[in-house]
Amino acid sequence: MIVVSDTSALSALFLIQRIDILPALYGQVIVPPSVMRELLKLETQFGKDLSELKSASWLTITSVTDVALFQKYRRVLDEGESEALTLMHEMSADLLLIDEMLGRKIAQMEGIAHTGVLGVLLSAKAKGLLDFIRPALHDLTSMAGFRISNALYERV
């Protein structure tokens, strides 16, 4: 399975100390260079130790080659989301990890399979990697500053 990720799932899972879920679920995760740069801000701006993430054998950094497609996405999305969507096409990837609403909407309109950090957590629970969802949701909101509506929180 080829999985491409935007920044949000990686950073959120890293901040709640559950980054181990990604390789357990997907094996390999591919990110564009701009996503890695965004992740490194956790280290440079917030003092987080990213050595585990920087040396992770399951995380591959891949550059986009289709500049025209990237520019199309870049008109409406940030650099990381644009590169991630471009990589999805270039690699014929199976799944995109993305949380940003407009990026998810574009992925849906283009028939790109996608999920966000909540979907990752639900998959982890279904595969027995998490015993309970509620503590992870609490950590997402309190430790990672992830915003989840009350209705969605309860539904998950």
C-alpha positions, 0 to 999 in steps of 0.5 A: 500500500502506498500512503502519502501524508500531509503534515497534520497526521504526522505532527498530531500523532508525533505530539501525542506520542503515537507516531508508531501507529503509522508504520504499524498500519501502513508500513511505509509513509511518503511525504514531500519535502515541504511536509518534512520542512513543516514537521521540522518546525516542531523542533526549531520553533517548539523544541521537540526532539524529532530525531526519531522521526528524522531517522525513521526507516518507514518515512520516505521523502519524495519530491514532486515532478509534475510542476503544472499539477502542483501549481494547479493545487497551489492556487488554492492550497498550501505547499504541503497539501499541494505537493501531497496531492501531486504525489498521490497522482504521480505515484498512483498512491492508495491513500492520502492522509490529510485533515485540511477541509479544502484539501479533503474536498479536492481529494474527494472530488478527484476520487482520491482515497483519503483519511485524517488523523481521526480515521487513522486512530479509528483504523488503529483501534479496529486493528487492535493497536489502540485499546481505547479511542477517547484517551487519544482524542483527549491527547489530540485536543490537549497536547496537539491543539487539534480541534475537534467539534463536540459532535465529531468527538462523541461520534468517534 
